[in-house]
Amino acid sequence: MVADKGKKSKVADRGQEEDSDHIDYELVLSIERLQEVQDELEKVNEEASDKVLEVEQKYNEIRRPVYVKRNEIIKSIPDFWLTAFLSHPALSDLLTDGDQKIFKYLDSLDIEDFKDVKLGYSITFNFNENPYFEDTNLTKTFTFFDEGTTKITGTAIKWKEGMDAAIGNNHEKKGNKRPLADESFFSWFGETQQQDIGEFNDEVAEIIKEDLWPNPLKYFNNEADEEDSDGDGDGDEEENDQEEDDEEDGNEGDI
């Protein structure tokens, strides 16, 4: 009887091993099939990305004359870009008092994607003749390479004698107003170190390109602040209503 039990035990162990091998094989097979489907999905995603880029490039060409028309109108509005910058919650912190004086000579702002939009873009500030620098066009360009690096180039500003604003000035906070930058905004044009695309992070460029440029009129009109104020007002109104309800409940309790 003992021998029979031993044989049954070995047979059972062998069966468990075969079941385990079968389960492992099914798991491996499922993972391989899943990988095939995932590869297929990645291929579709790549095709979709290419189509999106094609559409973006097409509409960049359509937008171009509209941007030119918009810039022509902006030129007739005094201090348009200065006002838009100072009204922007992030960009306003970047302008020193000296920068603001220079921005009064800013004639137009222009952002242009490369023909192949995934390869980069440029941001150009066009100035009228001014007492601060010889240049009339200040440009910063971002070029993205396939090997995974970003080349950044910027205009080397030719300051007139004694007008180098890039040294910056210290500013103290006045009331509730944010403190202005210690370093001139114009030093940004000299920040041109090459970076890996994965590490690329020029916050100023991204804010100008993705937020300010699409609708600068929103900031010129202070609409962004008005939206925040409207939101705060709704909250205050709800809070006041709640306080009134609490008072009524308290009065009923006293009765």
Helices and strands as residue ranges (DSSP letters): H 2-74, H 80-87, G 91-94, H 97-103, E 106-113, G 117-119, E 120-127, E 137-144, E 149-154, G 165-167, G 185-190, E 195-196, G 197-199, H 203-207, I 208-212, H 216-220, H 223-254
